[in-house]
C-alpha cells in the first residue's frame, strides 16, 4: 500500500513517514503543493492513501491537493492534518475524508489508513 504524505513541517513529515513505514506502508513524500502535484501526476494512480496538511502555502491548501489527487485517483483515501480546529474545515474536505488536529499521533494516522484501505 503506497501513501503520499504532504507536510511542510520537516519534523512532522519524517515522523509520519517513519510511523507509516513501520505500519507497512510504502511512503512517498512532498513538502509543498507543487511537489505533491508532481508526485500525484507521476504515480497518483498507484496510491492507496494521501495524508495532507491543510496549511501548505498561501496559494494552495491541502484541500486543493486532495481535489487534484481525486481527479488522478478517485478512490484514494484522504486524511487531513491541521494545527487549526478541524471542525472549521470539515465541510470543505473531499468525500469520505478524515481530519486530525495537530499535534497528531502518527500511530493514529496509520490506524486510520489501515482501517480505510484494508
Wavefront OBJ file of the C-alpha trace (Angstrom):
o trace
v 0.000 0.000 0.000
v 1.547 3.230 -1.198
v 0.819 6.531 0.572
v 1.755 10.124 -0.248
v 2.445 12.351 2.769
v 2.375 16.109 2.111
v 3.595 18.229 5.021
v 5.634 21.434 5.129
v 6.974 20.870 8.658
v 10.039 18.648 8.277
v 9.808 17.015 11.702
v 6.147 16.108 11.216
v 6.837 14.854 7.676
v 9.604 12.491 8.757
v 7.738 11.351 11.879
v 4.734 10.378 9.771
v 7.000 8.693 7.228
v 8.688 6.602 9.930
v 5.423 5.506 11.578
v 3.656 4.702 8.330
v 6.660 2.713 7.108
v 6.670 0.822 10.406
v 2.972 0.089 9.863
v 3.753 -1.500 6.496
v 3.051 1.343 4.087
v 5.338 2.373 1.256
v 5.662 6.129 1.765
v 6.442 8.860 -0.745
v 6.758 12.426 0.475
v 6.329 16.024 -0.637
v 6.852 19.199 1.357
v 4.810 21.615 -0.749
v 1.839 21.684 -3.135
v 3.994 21.737 -6.289
v 5.889 18.650 -5.152
v 2.631 16.941 -4.246
v 1.117 17.656 -7.652
v 4.232 16.315 -9.374
v 4.081 13.113 -7.315
v 0.368 12.742 -7.974
v 0.806 13.240 -11.710
v 3.642 10.686 -11.796
v 2.257 7.978 -9.543
v -1.157 9.008 -8.254
v -2.929 6.068 -9.840
v -0.800 3.728 -7.707
v -1.537 5.465 -4.394
v -3.822 3.978 -1.774
v -3.718 6.983 0.537
v -2.942 10.675 0.886
v -2.038 12.314 4.191
v -2.000 16.070 3.682
v -1.537 19.134 5.860
v -4.208 21.770 5.281
v -1.970 24.827 5.643
v 0.661 24.290 2.972
v 1.019 27.725 1.375
v -0.817 30.988 0.866
v -1.679 29.979 -2.689
v -2.698 26.361 -2.246
v -4.147 24.324 0.618
v -4.353 20.651 1.385
v -7.894 20.769 0.003
v -6.515 21.782 -3.387
v -4.016 18.923 -3.264
v -6.700 16.407 -2.268
v -9.038 17.503 -5.043
v -6.187 17.041 -7.537
v -5.493 13.615 -6.031
v -9.113 12.586 -6.521
v -9.020 13.647 -10.188
v -5.996 11.386 -10.674
v -7.282 8.571 -8.452
v -10.945 8.805 -7.372
v -10.516 6.001 -4.826
v -7.549 7.396 -2.894
v -8.137 7.573 0.869
v -7.598 11.131 2.170
v -6.524 12.114 5.672
v -6.139 15.783 6.549
v -3.987 17.101 9.384
v -4.034 20.658 10.664
v -2.876 22.823 13.509
v -6.281 24.504 13.369
v -9.551 23.166 14.736
v -10.684 20.564 12.185
v -14.371 21.337 12.757
v -13.969 24.625 10.899
v -12.758 22.752 7.818
v -14.952 19.639 7.870
v -17.358 20.758 5.157
v -14.542 21.571 2.716
v -12.857 18.174 2.533
v -13.290 15.588 -0.162
v -15.893 12.893 0.412
v -15.078 10.198 2.989
v -12.041 12.031 4.336
v -10.722 12.068 7.903
v -9.403 15.029 9.914
v -6.788 15.053 12.667
v -5.730 18.095 14.687
v -2.037 18.663 15.383
v -0.268 17.577 17.368
v -1.305 14.303 15.818
v -0.112 10.888 16.873
v 1.397 9.234 13.817
v 0.133 5.868 15.047
v -3.450 7.189 14.886
v -2.930 8.266 11.287
v -1.564 4.796 10.488
v -4.597 3.153 12.131
v -6.989 5.374 10.193
v -5.282 4.479 6.918
v -5.255 0.777 7.739
v -8.948 0.765 8.625
v -9.924 2.517 5.398
v -7.512 0.892 2.966
v -7.570 -2.593 4.405
l 1 2 3 4 5 6 7 8 9 10 11 12 13 14 15 16 17 18 19 20 21 22 23 24 25 26 27 28 29 30 31 32 33 34 35 36 37 38 39 40 41 42 43 44 45 46 47 48 49 50 51 52 53 54 55 56 57 58 59 60 61 62 63 64 65 66 67 68 69 70 71 72 73 74 75 76 77 78 79 80 81 82 83 84 85 86 87 88 89 90 91 92 93 94 95 96 97 98 99 100 101 102 103 104 105 106 107 108 109 110 111 112 113 114 115 116 117 118
